[in-house]
Every structure is written in structure tokens, then in C-alpha cells.
Amino acid sequence: MDYLAVNKSAWDKRTKVHVASKFYDVDGFIAGNSALQEIELEELDVKGKSLLHLQCHFGLDTLSWAREGAEVTGIDLSSVAIEQARELAVKSQLEANFICSDLYSAAKKLEHQFDIVFTSYGAICWLPDLNRWAQMIKASLKPGGEFYMAEFHPLEALFDGYNYFAQDEPDVDEEGTYTENCSGEKETLVTWPHPISEVFNALIAAGLEIKRYNEFDFSPYDAFANLEKELVTDKSGKQHTRYAMKHNDQRVPLVYSISAINNP
């Protein structure tokens, strides 16, 4: 199976639905809202730095980092998503570079290295080989540059009936998209589970030094079944919506983050 062709077709279709959804709230973004979540905003300083966003979809997070002061480039497999990202940059009057490419081929299309490589929430499950992923990150970072990821915790996958550990064959499913305006139409999706140990080992093998690892007992997105909504006020007085899961009355880790440095 040509997983790239299958997933590209699915994400080309999904993008059209996502741009029109309340979940992504494009109108709110154009009006000045940020698509970024409290976790990455708290942990990552991008002002004055160049940032490469891997698997950027149609660019909301990428352009939100531009509003935070970064010089941004986004890459994504979906040509429809990249077209929408470019249009959104114009509408938002933000400077950004968007490249249509699968992740493994993207390094050949980049003109320079970056201070930061960023990826987040539901990205790595679309990749069969994390060693190649980590090598691409290493090649894309300047000496001393930072790789940062915030990702859904793979432990949650067990509650949805998926594997935690890596496997030779991918999961092939027929699913509708996750936004509230899903018509019920389903696309074929090809994904791979990646335990946290595999993520760490791939980054270390590529020559990156892990500087920080955090786990969070909430998700910023209502992305899984049976989540409980919470409202939390931070130290600055800003209110955040979180979603939590409990198992045997204990909170389940739903997100983790990693920071790694490309030491010279």
C-alpha cells in the first residue's frame, strides 16, 4: 500500500472540512486569536527565531508562531492544506513560507537550517519510521538549535483499542474526521503507533540531546472519548479549557512534551 498517496488523499479531503469548522475557527484566527495551546506557549520561546513546523496542516499553528515573533516555515503532505495555508497567511497579513512535501523528502526542499523545529498533537502517528524523522530534524536544525514537540500520549491509545508498542504493519482504518462538521464521510487512514521509548531513542540516535521531558494529565483538545471538561485559571488570570480522563479514579497522562538540543 502506498501510504503517502492514501493519507494525502484523506488529508486533502479533510482540509476542506477543517477550514469551514468551528473547531479550527479560521475567522477567529484572522481576527487575532491564537491557535496555540497553553503547553507549548509556556514551554517554547520563539521571538526573533526561525522556526520550521513539521506536518503543519493548513498553517494555523505556524502562523500563530509568526504572531509570537518567529520567522516561520511550514511543511505538509497535503497540497490542499498548503494552498489554504498560503491563502490564510495573505488574509492574516503574516509572513510565512509553506512547502508541500512528505516529511522524509522535505530536507531537500529547505534552503537553510532553523533555530527551532516544532511538531505537535497527532503528528507522528502518520510516520512509519521515527529514525528517519529524527534524522530529518537533526539535518534541519542549526548547531545549538532546539527541537520541541507536544504530542498526545500514546498510553491513551490503549483505551481506544490500539497498540501502545510499535508494530511491523500499520493500522489501516476507515474513519470520518474529528471536527464537529463531519458529514459522516469516511476516508482510509494509515497510521503507526510509537511508544515514548521509540521517540526518545530515535532522537538520541540522531545525535540530539534531550533537555526536558514533561507529561500532562490533560489534553487541550476534546480529542478522545469520555473526557471531562475543566476550566483552569493560570497565574496571569487567563482561563484555559482542559480535558481530562480518569481510570480507576486516577488521572491518565494525555499529552507529553520533549525539548532536545542539536549540540555542535
Secondary structure by P-SEA (a helix, b strand, c coil): caaaaaaaaaaaaaaaaaaaccccaaaaaaaccccccaaaaaccccccbbbbbccccccaaaaaaaaacccbbbbbccaaaaaaaaaaaaaacccccccccccccccccccccccbbbbbcccccccccaaaaaaaaaaaccccbbbbbbbcccccccccccccccccbbbbbbbcccccccccbbbbbbbbbbcaaaaaaaaaaabbbbcbbbbbcccccccccbbbbbbbbccccbbbbbbbbbccccccccbbbbbbbbcc
